[in-house]
């Protein structure tokens, strides 16, 4: 499985538009080589460089088996979890200092998850156990 974005390469800088300094909207993301048998997809975006430990920016699951997520949108039918900003939407990069790494992680699942909207990243990860049949990561950097 592969995860790509037309607005930044793996390991490069995320454009300001997709951060707290810009429009604070999700970048377009495209998926390739989704495994056969995939029923739904899940997405987690987090920052392991945050001062208080990993900071969660985006949690979405039950994404239909599509080839991507367009800018500033989530596919119809997907469910949103709560990020560490306390919101159920994408929260862009916003490091207090220095350059941080932001990991977009897509998971191909063999089931639709029975999980209430507003669930945490940890609750999503627990619900995904034994259901991940493929995954991919895209890492972008950002500094204010």
N, CA and C of each residue as an Amber inpcrd file, in Angstrom:
protein
   432
   0.8390000  -1.1780000   0.0000000   0.0000000   0.0000000   0.0000000
   0.8850000   1.2430000   0.0000000   0.4420000   2.2880000  -0.6770000
   1.1900000   3.5440000  -0.7170000   0.2700000   4.7070000  -0.3740000
   0.8370000   5.7190000   0.2820000   0.1260000   6.9420000   0.6500000
   0.9490000   8.1050000   0.1220000   0.3180000   8.9470000  -0.6910000
   1.0220000  10.0740000  -1.3110000   0.1730000  11.3290000  -1.2410000
   0.8380000  12.4680000  -1.4150000   0.1360000  13.7450000  -1.5260000
   0.7400000  14.5270000  -2.6820000  -0.0870000  15.2040000  -3.4670000
   0.4470000  16.0240000  -4.5490000   1.0480000  17.3410000  -4.0560000
   0.8870000  17.6520000  -2.7590000   1.3650000  18.9490000  -2.2560000
   2.6500000  18.8560000  -1.4410000   3.0770000  17.6430000  -1.0650000
   4.3730000  17.4680000  -0.4060000   4.8500000  16.0280000  -0.5620000
   6.1620000  15.8820000  -0.6560000   6.7880000  14.5670000  -0.7780000
   7.0410000  14.0000000   0.6150000   7.1800000  12.6910000   0.7010000
   7.5200000  12.0500000   1.9720000   8.8300000  12.6470000   2.5010000
   8.8040000  13.1300000   3.7290000   9.9900000  13.6970000   4.3670000
  10.1880000  15.1800000   4.1220000   9.3770000  15.7930000   3.2490000
   9.5320000  17.2160000   2.9610000   8.5710000  18.0510000   3.8150000
   8.5670000  19.3460000   3.5690000   7.7390000  20.2510000   4.3710000
   6.3010000  20.3210000   3.8730000   5.3810000  20.2970000   4.8270000
   3.9530000  20.4430000   4.5500000   3.6990000  21.9250000   4.2760000
   3.0130000  22.2630000   3.1890000   2.7350000  23.6730000   2.9090000
   1.9420000  24.3410000   4.0360000   2.2430000  25.6090000   4.2690000
   1.6260000  26.3860000   5.3520000   0.1030000  26.3710000   5.2920000
  -0.4480000  26.2930000   4.0900000  -1.9080000  26.2760000   3.9090000
  -2.5760000  25.2170000   4.7880000  -1.8960000  24.0970000   5.0220000
  -2.4790000  22.9600000   5.7500000  -2.1250000  22.9700000   7.2290000
  -1.6600000  24.1180000   7.7220000  -1.2420000  24.2620000   9.1220000
  -2.1000000  25.3120000   9.8300000  -1.8170000  25.4940000  11.1270000
  -2.5280000  26.5040000  11.9140000  -2.1820000  27.9210000  11.4540000
  -1.1080000  28.0750000  10.6950000  -0.7300000  29.3860000  10.1680000
  -1.4470000  29.6910000   8.8540000  -2.0570000  28.6860000   8.2750000
  -2.7580000  28.8540000   7.0070000  -4.2460000  28.6370000   7.1740000
  -4.8160000  27.8100000   6.2800000  -6.2590000  27.5390000   6.2970000
  -6.6430000  26.4210000   7.2600000  -5.6420000  25.7120000   7.7950000
  -5.8780000  24.6170000   8.7530000  -6.8520000  23.5740000   8.1960000
  -6.6160000  23.1880000   6.9360000  -7.4310000  22.1640000   6.2780000
  -6.5360000  20.9830000   5.9190000  -7.1530000  19.8180000   5.7740000
  -6.3410000  18.6400000   5.4310000  -5.8310000  18.7270000   3.9970000
  -4.6040000  18.2540000   3.7880000  -4.0710000  18.2100000   2.4290000
  -4.7210000  17.0660000   1.6480000  -4.6600000  17.1270000   0.3270000
  -5.1450000  15.9890000  -0.4600000  -4.1990000  14.8040000  -0.2630000
  -4.7780000  13.6190000  -0.1080000  -4.0100000  12.3960000   0.1200000
  -4.5350000  11.3190000  -0.8100000  -3.6200000  10.5710000  -1.4340000
  -4.0260000   9.5300000  -2.3770000  -3.4380000   8.1910000  -1.9780000
  -4.2390000   7.1360000  -2.1520000  -3.8630000   5.7890000  -1.7520000
  -3.6910000   4.9270000  -2.9920000  -2.6560000   4.0910000  -2.9720000
  -2.4100000   3.1620000  -4.0720000  -2.2310000   1.7590000  -3.5200000
  -2.5040000   0.7870000  -4.3570000  -2.3050000  -0.6230000  -4.0070000
  -3.0650000  -1.0240000  -2.7450000  -4.3350000  -0.6240000  -2.6680000
  -5.1780000  -1.0240000  -1.5370000  -5.3830000  -2.5340000  -1.6460000
  -5.1240000  -3.2710000  -0.5640000  -5.2230000  -4.7340000  -0.6330000
  -6.6330000  -5.2190000  -0.9680000  -6.6800000  -6.3260000  -1.6900000
  -7.9600000  -6.9710000  -1.9720000  -8.5690000  -7.4060000  -0.6420000
  -9.8640000  -7.2710000  -0.5220000 -10.5300000  -7.6400000   0.7270000
 -10.7080000  -6.4710000   1.6810000 -10.2240000  -5.2930000   1.2970000
 -10.3840000  -4.1110000   2.1430000 -11.8520000  -3.6900000   2.1430000
 -12.4130000  -3.5320000   3.3390000 -13.8080000  -3.0960000   3.4820000
 -13.8810000  -1.6010000   3.7750000 -12.9700000  -1.1180000   4.6440000
 -12.9200000   0.3010000   4.9920000 -11.4680000   0.7000000   5.2300000
 -11.2660000   2.0060000   5.3180000  -9.9510000   2.5610000   5.6130000
 -10.0310000   3.4060000   6.8840000  -8.8910000   3.5720000   7.5430000
  -8.8070000   4.4450000   8.7190000  -7.5740000   5.3200000   8.5480000
  -7.6370000   6.5440000   9.0760000  -6.5310000   7.4940000   8.9700000
  -6.2250000   8.0750000  10.3450000  -4.9390000   8.1150000  10.6590000
  -4.4600000   8.7800000  11.8770000  -3.3310000   9.7150000  11.4520000
  -3.3520000  10.9340000  11.9670000  -2.2310000  11.8620000  11.7780000
  -1.7770000  12.2780000  13.1570000  -0.4750000  12.1010000  13.4240000
   0.0330000  12.5100000  14.7240000   1.4610000  13.0500000  14.6390000
   1.8770000  13.6790000  15.7200000   3.1790000  14.3350000  15.8250000
   3.9180000  13.7390000  17.0220000   4.9270000  12.8880000  16.7660000
   5.6520000  12.2760000  17.8860000   6.6620000  13.2210000  18.5470000
   6.8660000  14.4120000  17.9700000   7.8610000  15.3510000  18.4920000
   7.2840000  16.3850000  19.4490000   6.0000000  16.2970000  19.7620000
   5.3700000  17.2610000  20.6680000   5.9970000  17.1510000  22.0570000
   6.1310000  18.2870000  22.7520000   6.7960000  18.3010000  24.0620000
   6.1790000  17.3570000  25.1030000   4.8440000  17.1770000  25.0600000
   4.1850000  16.3340000  26.0540000   3.9710000  14.9070000  25.6010000
   4.6420000  14.4950000  24.5330000   4.4120000  13.1690000  23.9640000
   3.6310000  13.2930000  22.6740000   3.3570000  12.1910000  22.0300000
   2.6920000  12.2070000  20.7230000   1.3740000  12.9750000  20.7800000
   1.2400000  13.9280000  19.8610000   0.0440000  14.7780000  19.7740000
  -0.7650000  14.3330000  18.5630000  -2.0350000  14.0400000  18.7790000
  -2.9200000  13.5260000  17.7270000  -3.6320000  14.6900000  17.0320000
  -3.5150000  14.7310000  15.7010000  -4.1010000  15.8080000  14.9060000
  -5.3580000  15.4080000  14.1460000  -5.5010000  14.0930000  13.8470000
  -6.6260000  13.6790000  13.0100000  -6.8880000  12.2050000  13.2270000
  -8.1610000  11.8500000  13.4080000  -8.5800000  10.4580000  13.6010000
  -9.8650000  10.2520000  12.7940000  -9.8120000   9.3770000  11.7940000
 -10.9760000   9.1060000  10.9420000 -11.0090000   7.6120000  10.6200000
 -12.1950000   7.0140000  10.6050000 -12.3190000   5.5960000  10.2640000
 -13.6210000   5.3610000   9.5100000 -13.7880000   4.1140000   9.0780000
 -14.9180000   3.7200000   8.2240000 -14.9670000   4.5800000   6.9650000
 -13.7660000   4.9320000   6.4880000 -13.6490000   5.6250000   5.2080000
 -13.9640000   4.5780000   4.1410000 -14.8790000   4.8850000   3.2240000
 -15.1580000   3.9200000   2.1550000 -13.8740000   3.5890000   1.3990000
 -13.8620000   2.4840000   0.7220000 -12.6730000   2.0340000  -0.0090000
 -12.5020000   2.9080000  -1.2560000 -11.9070000   4.0840000  -1.0460000
 -11.6910000   5.0660000  -2.1050000 -10.1910000   5.1950000  -2.3690000
  -9.8350000   5.9260000  -3.4120000  -8.4250000   6.0920000  -3.7590000
  -7.8020000   7.3480000  -3.1600000  -8.5510000   8.0510000  -2.3120000
  -7.9620000   9.2230000  -1.7020000  -8.9620000  10.0790000  -0.9530000
  -8.4110000  11.0920000  -0.3150000  -9.1860000  12.0900000   0.4160000
  -8.7930000  13.4340000  -0.1870000  -9.7580000  14.1500000  -0.6950000
  -9.4720000  15.4490000  -1.2930000  -9.1920000  16.4950000  -0.2200000
  -8.5940000  17.5910000  -0.6410000  -8.2980000  18.7000000   0.2560000
  -9.5740000  19.1700000   0.9610000  -9.4530000  19.4270000   2.2590000
 -10.5330000  19.9880000   3.0660000 -11.8260000  19.1810000   3.0020000
 -11.6940000  17.8600000   3.0420000 -12.8790000  17.0110000   2.9810000
 -12.6050000  15.6620000   3.6180000 -13.6630000  14.9950000   3.9910000
 -13.5910000  13.6070000   4.4530000 -14.6730000  12.8650000   3.6720000
 -14.3700000  11.6880000   3.1320000 -15.3830000  10.9650000   2.3470000
 -16.6720000  10.7250000   3.1340000 -17.7750000  10.8210000   2.4190000
 -19.0860000  10.6020000   3.0220000 -19.1520000   9.2130000   3.6480000
 -19.7220000   9.1380000   4.8300000 -19.8560000   7.8690000   5.5260000
 -18.7600000   7.6120000   6.5480000 -17.6490000   8.3520000   6.4530000
 -16.5510000   8.1720000   7.4100000 -16.9490000   8.7470000   8.7730000
 -16.3190000   8.2190000   9.8050000 -16.5660000   8.7080000  11.1690000
 -15.3080000   9.3720000  11.7010000 -15.5080000  10.3920000  12.5340000
 -14.3810000  11.1670000  13.0560000 -14.1930000  10.9260000  14.5420000
 -12.9200000  10.8600000  14.9170000 -12.5640000  10.7630000  16.3210000
 -12.0870000  12.1110000  16.8230000 -11.8410000  12.1790000  18.1140000
 -11.4110000  13.4240000  18.7340000  -9.8940000  13.5120000  18.7230000
  -9.3760000  14.6630000  18.2810000  -7.9350000  14.8800000  18.3020000
  -7.5260000  15.5540000  19.6170000  -6.2450000  15.8260000  19.7680000
  -5.7770000  16.4360000  21.0180000  -6.0850000  17.9260000  21.1260000
  -6.6650000  18.5040000  20.0660000  -7.1900000  19.8720000  20.1630000
  -8.5920000  19.8420000  20.7710000  -9.1400000  18.6170000  20.9590000
 -10.4880000  18.4640000  21.4920000 -11.5650000  18.5950000  20.4290000
 -11.1620000  18.5070000  19.1530000 -12.1040000  18.6550000  18.0420000
 -12.1950000  17.3510000  17.2460000 -13.2590000  17.2290000  16.4810000
 -13.4510000  16.0240000  15.6660000 -13.2210000  16.3250000  14.1900000
 -12.2560000  17.1660000  13.9220000 -11.8730000  17.5100000  12.5550000
 -10.3520000  17.5320000  12.4820000  -9.8320000  17.6630000  11.2940000
  -8.3980000  17.7950000  11.0790000  -7.8810000  19.0230000  11.8230000
  -6.7540000  18.8630000  12.4940000  -6.0530000  19.9760000  13.1220000
  -4.6390000  19.9920000  12.5650000  -4.2980000  21.0260000  11.8430000
  -3.0240000  21.0690000  11.1450000  -1.8170000  21.2190000  12.0410000
  -0.6320000  21.0440000  11.4530000   0.6170000  21.2180000  12.1890000
   0.6600000  22.5910000  12.8480000   1.1590000  22.6190000  14.0890000
   1.2110000  23.8710000  14.8430000   2.2280000  23.7170000  15.9770000
   3.4890000  23.3920000  15.6500000   4.4500000  23.1310000  16.7230000
   4.7740000  24.3890000  17.5310000   4.9650000  24.2460000  18.8410000
   5.2970000  25.4090000  19.6660000   6.6800000  25.9690000  19.3310000
   7.5900000  25.0990000  18.8880000   8.9320000  25.5460000  18.5060000
   9.6000000  24.4450000  17.6860000  10.5930000  24.8220000  16.9190000
  11.3600000  23.8520000  16.1490000  10.5740000  23.2240000  15.0110000
  11.1840000  22.2270000  14.4000000  10.5690000  21.4840000  13.3080000
  10.0660000  20.1530000  13.8480000   8.8230000  19.8540000  13.5700000
   8.2210000  18.5940000  14.0030000   7.9190000  17.7290000  12.7890000
   7.8150000  16.4110000  13.0440000   7.4220000  15.4430000  12.0190000
   5.9470000  15.0870000  12.2260000   5.2230000  15.0340000  11.1270000
   3.7950000  14.7050000  11.1620000   3.5740000  13.4680000  10.3110000
   3.0400000  12.4330000  10.9410000   2.8270000  11.1520000  10.2760000
   1.3560000  10.9760000   9.9170000   1.0930000  10.8460000   8.6060000
  -0.2230000  10.4740000   8.1140000  -0.1610000   8.9640000   7.9220000
  -1.0470000   8.2280000   8.5920000  -1.0360000   6.7700000   8.5180000
  -2.4000000   6.2840000   8.0370000  -2.3790000   5.5160000   6.9400000
  -3.6170000   4.9480000   6.4110000  -3.6050000   3.4480000   6.6660000
  -4.7410000   2.9290000   7.0720000  -4.8810000   1.5070000   7.3810000
  -6.0040000   0.9250000   6.5380000  -5.7460000  -0.1940000   5.8790000
  -6.7740000  -0.9520000   5.1640000  -7.3190000  -1.9900000   6.1380000
  -8.6340000  -1.9960000   6.3170000  -9.2610000  -2.8930000   7.2910000
 -10.1970000  -3.8780000   6.5950000 -10.3030000  -5.0600000   7.1720000
 -11.1700000  -6.0930000   6.5950000 -12.5970000  -6.0350000   7.1390000
 -12.9380000  -4.9160000   7.8040000 -14.2620000  -4.7890000   8.4070000
 -14.6460000  -3.3210000   8.5430000 -15.9000000  -3.0830000   8.8350000
 -16.3630000  -1.7570000   9.2340000 -16.3210000  -1.7560000  10.7560000
 -15.7910000  -0.6990000  11.3430000 -15.6200000  -0.6710000  12.7970000
 -16.8670000  -0.1750000  13.5160000 -17.1990000  -0.8490000  14.6010000
 -18.2950000  -0.4350000  15.4770000 -17.6860000   0.4280000  16.5710000
 -17.5550000   1.7000000  16.2860000 -16.8880000   2.6320000  17.1950000
 -17.6610000   3.9380000  17.1480000 -17.9450000   4.5140000  18.3100000
 -18.7050000   5.7610000  18.3670000 -17.8740000   6.9420000  17.8990000
 -18.5180000   7.8700000  17.1990000 -17.8270000   9.0930000  16.7990000
 -17.2810000   9.7690000  18.0580000 -16.1450000  10.4280000  17.8990000
 -15.5090000  11.0820000  19.0390000 -14.5130000  10.1870000  19.7530000
 -14.3520000   8.9520000  19.2730000 -13.3980000   8.0260000  19.8980000
 -11.9770000   8.5790000  19.7730000 -11.1200000   8.1490000  20.6590000
  -9.7220000   8.5840000  20.6600000  -8.8910000   7.7310000  19.7030000
  -7.6850000   8.1850000  19.4370000  -6.7370000   7.4130000  18.6270000
  -6.5240000   6.0360000  19.2530000  -6.3790000   5.9880000  20.5680000
  -6.1410000   4.7220000  21.2690000  -7.3330000   3.7800000  21.1170000
  -8.5440000   4.3130000  21.1830000  -9.7400000   3.4790000  21.0080000
  -9.8110000   2.9530000  19.5740000  -9.4380000   3.7940000  18.6150000
  -9.4140000   3.3490000  17.2270000  -8.3770000   2.2460000  17.0400000
  -7.1830000   2.4490000  17.5700000  -6.1330000   1.4340000  17.4250000
  -6.5620000   0.1010000  18.0310000  -7.2330000   0.1550000  19.1710000
  -7.7120000  -1.0790000  19.8130000  -8.7700000  -1.7590000  18.9350000
  -9.6870000  -0.9560000  18.3730000 -10.7500000  -1.5100000  17.5260000
 -10.1760000  -2.1080000  16.2290000  -9.0450000  -1.5720000  15.7640000
  -8.4410000  -2.0610000  14.5200000  -7.6400000  -3.3460000  14.7090000
  -7.3070000  -3.6920000  15.9470000  -6.4940000  -4.8840000  16.1990000
  -7.0770000  -6.0870000  15.4650000  -6.2290000  -6.8580000  14.8260000
  -6.6010000  -8.0600000  14.0800000  -7.4230000  -7.7850000  12.8170000
  -7.5570000  -6.5030000  12.4200000  -8.3320000  -6.1830000  11.2230000
  -7.5070000  -5.4430000  10.1640000  -6.2520000  -5.1160000  10.4670000
  -5.4120000  -4.3730000   9.5220000  -4.8230000  -5.3500000   8.4970000
  -5.1410000  -5.1180000   7.2170000  -4.6080000  -5.9880000   6.1670000
  -3.6140000  -5.2460000   5.2630000  -3.4140000  -3.9780000   5.5480000
  -2.4310000  -3.1820000   4.8160000  -2.3120000  -1.8270000   5.4620000
  -1.1570000  -1.1940000   5.2980000  -1.0040000   0.1520000   5.8330000
   0.1290000   0.8660000   5.1160000   0.0910000   2.1900000   5.1960000
   1.1240000   3.0090000   4.5840000   1.2530000   4.2970000   5.3860000
   2.4200000   4.9240000   5.2910000   2.7000000   6.1500000   6.0440000
   3.3040000   7.1950000   5.1260000   2.9320000   8.4390000   5.3680000
   3.5090000   9.5930000   4.6920000   3.9120000  10.5680000   5.7830000
   5.1820000  10.9690000   5.7940000   5.6550000  11.8770000   6.8280000
   5.9880000  13.2310000   6.2170000   5.4590000  14.2790000   6.8530000
   5.7760000  15.6420000   6.4460000   6.3140000  16.4010000   7.6420000
   7.0600000  17.4460000   7.3630000   7.6410000  18.2760000   8.4290000
   6.9920000  19.6500000   8.4150000   7.0580000  20.3180000   9.5750000
   6.5540000  21.6860000   9.6490000   7.2120000  22.4140000  10.8070000
   7.4880000  23.6870000  10.5950000   7.9380000  24.5720000  11.6690000
   7.2880000  25.9310000  11.4630000   7.0130000  26.6310000  12.5750000
   6.3430000  27.9430000  12.4650000   7.3320000  29.0440000  12.1840000
